[in-house]
Amino acid sequence: MGDEHGFSSADLPLYFEWRGSTQGSSRPLLLLHGGGSTIESNWGRLISALEKSRRMLAVELQGHGRTGPGEHAASFEGSADGVAALLAELAVGPVDVLGFSNGGQVAMQLAIRHPAAVHRLVVASAPFRRDGMVDGFWAGLAAATYADLPQPYREADLAVSGDPGHAETMFNLDRELMLTGFTDWPEDLVASITAPTLVVAADQDVIRREHTTLLASLIPDARLLIVPGNHGDYLGELGASTEDFGPLRRTMPFIVDFLDRPATGSPGGPQPAGGGQAGQV
């Protein structure tokens, strides 16, 4: 699928792909997918929208797609360290980072643990505390079995892993990561993020809107964007999207504008709302 691809040389080799034009933005955009996803299922539509103007580095995290499950339980901190090692190995950085859902948590940990690796950060639909999820989320996840994994995710994983059992292993890894591996992050940890940050979520997300607002308020000078939609449709994510590309088309100008503006900000263009106010696309 990618024009350049390979695996990192770490103990847990991470699969990566380079996508998009080398003639666009000089700074790569690192894409970190959500739980249950592959590069294609999470980012295929977004990559198509940006490939003529931006160079992108997409990674498949532990147990997803072409990356193996590893010998140790998954963690957001461990995934962030693995991604940082990949960036060092590829001799790229600092990079812009877009992380969705679980990938958003990895992206935040990357910015916390390896600040020199991150130029700008976009955190999309990601919590930092367990009470950030909507009512019923945790009970539903605790009761979930592999049979509850939507067929599109199974098919997407099989298409790249070639292993019918890989998707079930991935499901169990993600479930345990959230149920037992995710504990509340201290506010001062979140506040230690120094990269210019845009926090994004949808108005019908699985992340509470007030939690997204709190996250943006804790990260110094972060911008906040609330878009109409659900968990991932505004990024073109396969499990959330239909054939309607409207949510993606409406959201991308805001994200691109944030990534491209100078560090001090600049007038003109679409501007996400900041200072604790939610912007509607």
C-alpha positions in Angstrom: 0.0 0.0 0.0 2.7 2.5 0.9 5.4 3.9 -1.4 8.0 3.2 1.3 7.5 0.8 4.2 9.3 -1.4 6.7 9.7 -2.3 10.3 11.7 -0.7 13.1 14.6 -2.6 14.6 13.3 -2.5 18.2 12.6 -5.6 20.3 9.0 -5.1 19.1 9.3 -4.2 15.5 6.7 -1.5 14.5 5.4 -1.5 11.0 5.5 1.9 9.3 4.7 3.4 5.9 5.7 6.7 4.3 2.8 8.2 2.3 2.2 11.4 0.4 4.2 14.1 -1.4 7.7 15.1 -0.6 7.0 18.4 -2.3 4.5 19.7 0.3 5.1 20.5 4.0 8.8 19.9 4.9 7.8 18.4 8.2 6.4 14.9 8.3 3.0 14.2 9.9 3.1 11.2 12.1 -0.2 9.3 12.2 -1.1 7.1 15.3 -4.3 5.1 14.9 -6.9 4.1 17.4 -7.7 0.7 18.9 -8.8 -2.0 16.6 -7.4 -0.2 13.6 -4.8 -0.5 10.8 -3.2 2.3 8.9 -5.8 1.9 6.1 -8.9 1.5 8.2 -8.1 4.6 10.3 -6.2 6.8 7.9 -6.9 5.7 4.3 -9.3 8.5 3.6 -7.3 11.2 5.4 -4.2 10.1 3.6 -5.9 10.4 0.3 -7.1 13.9 1.2 -3.6 15.1 2.2 -1.2 13.0 0.0 -0.7 15.8 -2.6 0.4 18.4 0.0 2.0 16.6 2.9 4.5 13.8 3.7 3.0 11.4 6.3 4.5 8.6 8.4 1.9 6.1 9.5 2.7 3.5 12.2 0.8 0.3 13.3 1.1 0.0 17.0 1.5 -3.1 19.1 -0.7 -6.0 18.0 -2.3 -4.1 15.1 -2.1 -4.8 11.4 1.4 -6.0 10.5 2.9 -5.3 13.9 3.1 -8.3 16.2 1.5 -8.5 19.7 4.9 -8.6 21.5 5.8 -10.4 24.7 4.6 -7.8 27.1 1.3 -6.1 27.8 0.6 -3.0 25.8 0.9 0.4 27.4 0.6 4.0 26.1 4.0 4.8 27.6 5.6 1.7 26.0 4.1 2.5 22.6 5.3 6.1 22.8 8.8 4.9 23.6 8.6 2.5 20.6 7.5 5.3 18.3 10.2 7.6 19.6 12.8 4.9 18.8 11.4 4.6 15.3 11.7 8.3 14.7 15.3 8.2 15.9 16.0 5.3 13.7 14.6 7.0 10.7 16.4 10.2 11.6 13.3 12.3 11.4 12.0 14.8 13.9 10.7 16.8 15.3 7.5 15.8 13.6 3.9 16.9 13.7 1.7 14.3 15.3 -2.0 13.4 14.9 -3.2 10.7 17.2 -6.7 9.4 17.4 -8.4 7.7 20.4 -5.8 5.2 21.8 -3.4 6.7 19.4 -4.1 10.1 20.9 -3.1 8.8 24.3 0.1 7.5 22.7 0.7 10.9 21.1 0.3 12.7 24.4 2.8 10.3 26.0 5.2 10.8 23.1 5.0 14.6 23.7 5.4 14.1 27.5 8.2 11.5 27.4 10.0 12.7 24.3 9.3 16.4 23.9 12.1 17.0 21.4 10.4 14.6 19.0 7.2 16.5 18.7 6.8 19.9 16.9 3.0 20.2 16.9 0.4 17.8 18.4 -3.2 17.1 17.5 -5.0 14.9 20.0 -8.3 13.6 18.6 -11.0 11.9 20.7 -8.6 10.8 23.5 -9.2 10.7 27.3 -6.7 11.2 30.1 -9.0 10.0 32.9 -11.4 7.2 33.1 -14.3 9.4 33.9 -13.8 11.1 30.5 -15.8 8.3 28.8 -19.6 8.5 28.3 -22.0 6.6 30.5 -21.9 2.8 29.9 -18.6 2.7 28.1 -16.7 0.8 30.8 -19.4 -1.7 31.5 -19.8 -2.3 27.8 -16.1 -2.9 27.3 -15.9 -5.2 30.4 -18.7 -7.3 29.0 -17.5 -7.3 25.4 -16.1 -10.4 23.6 -14.3 -10.8 20.3 -17.7 -11.4 18.7 -18.5 -7.8 19.3 -15.7 -6.5 17.2 -17.3 -5.1 14.1 -16.7 -7.0 10.9 -15.0 -4.1 9.0 -12.2 -4.1 11.7 -11.7 -7.9 11.3 -11.6 -7.7 7.6 -9.2 -4.7 7.6 -6.8 -6.5 10.0 -6.9 -9.8 8.0 -6.2 -7.9 4.8 -2.8 -6.8 6.1 -1.9 -9.4 8.8 -2.9 -12.4 6.8 -3.6 -14.2 10.1 -7.3 -14.9 11.0 -6.3 -15.1 14.7 -4.4 -11.8 14.7 -7.6 -9.7 15.0 -8.7 -11.6 18.1 -5.4 -11.1 19.7 -5.6 -7.4 18.8 -9.1 -7.2 20.4 -7.9 -8.8 23.6 -4.8 -6.6 23.8 -6.8 -3.4 23.3 -9.5 -4.5 25.8 -6.9 -5.2 28.5 -5.1 -2.0 27.7 -8.1 0.0 28.5 -9.6 -2.0 31.3 -6.4 -2.6 33.3 -3.6 -0.6 31.7 -5.3 2.8 31.7 -5.3 4.7 35.0 -6.0 8.4 35.5 -3.2 10.6 34.5 -2.2 13.4 37.0 -3.1 16.8 35.8 0.4 18.0 36.2 1.6 15.3 33.8 -0.8 16.5 31.1 0.2 20.1 31.8 3.9 19.2 31.1 3.1 19.0 27.4 5.1 21.8 25.8 4.3 21.2 22.1 1.6 23.5 20.6 -1.5 21.4 20.8 -4.9 21.2 19.2 -7.5 19.1 21.1 -10.3 17.7 18.9 -13.4 15.7 19.6 -16.9 15.3 18.2 -20.1 16.5 19.7 -21.4 12.9 19.8 -18.1 11.3 20.7 -17.5 8.6 23.3 -15.4 11.2 25.1 -17.4 13.6 27.2 -17.3 17.2 25.8 -16.5 18.6 29.2 -13.6 16.2 29.5 -12.2 17.3 26.1 -12.5 20.9 27.3 -10.7 20.1 30.5 -7.9 18.4 28.6 -7.4 21.5 26.4 -7.4 23.8 29.5 -4.7 21.8 31.1 -2.2 21.8 28.2 -0.5 25.2 28.1 -2.0 27.4 25.3 -3.8 24.5 23.7 -6.5 25.1 21.2 -9.9 23.4 21.3 -12.1 22.2 18.4 -15.5 20.4 18.8 -16.9 19.2 15.5 -20.3 17.8 14.6 -20.0 14.0 14.3 -19.1 10.9 16.2 -16.0 9.0 17.3 -13.8 9.2 14.2 -16.1 10.1 11.3 -14.5 13.6 11.2 -11.2 11.8 10.4 -12.7 9.4 7.9 -12.1 6.4 10.2 -13.6 3.3 8.6 -15.7 2.1 11.6 -17.3 5.5 12.1 -17.8 6.7 8.6 -20.2 6.0 5.8 -19.6 7.0 2.3 -20.3 10.6 3.4 -16.9 12.4 3.3 -18.5 15.6 4.5 -17.2 15.4 8.1 -13.7 14.8 7.0 -13.8 17.6 4.4 -15.2 20.0 7.0 -12.6 19.2 9.7 -9.4 18.9 7.7 -9.0 22.7 7.0 -8.9 23.4 10.7 -6.3 20.7 11.4 -4.1 21.7 8.4 -4.3 25.3 9.4 -3.2 24.5 12.9 -0.3 22.4 11.7 0.9 25.0 9.2 0.7 28.2 11.2 3.8 29.7 12.8 4.4 29.0 16.4 3.3 32.5 17.4 0.1 32.1 15.4 -1.0 34.0 12.4 -4.1 35.8 11.2 -6.4 34.5 8.5 -7.7 31.1 7.6 -9.9 28.8 9.5 -9.2 29.2 13.2 -10.0 26.7 16.0 -11.5 28.3 19.0 -9.3 28.5 22.1 -9.3 29.8 25.6 -11.8 27.1 26.7 -14.4 27.9 24.0 -15.5 25.1 21.6 -15.4 25.9 17.9 -18.1 24.4 15.5 -17.0 23.5 12.0 
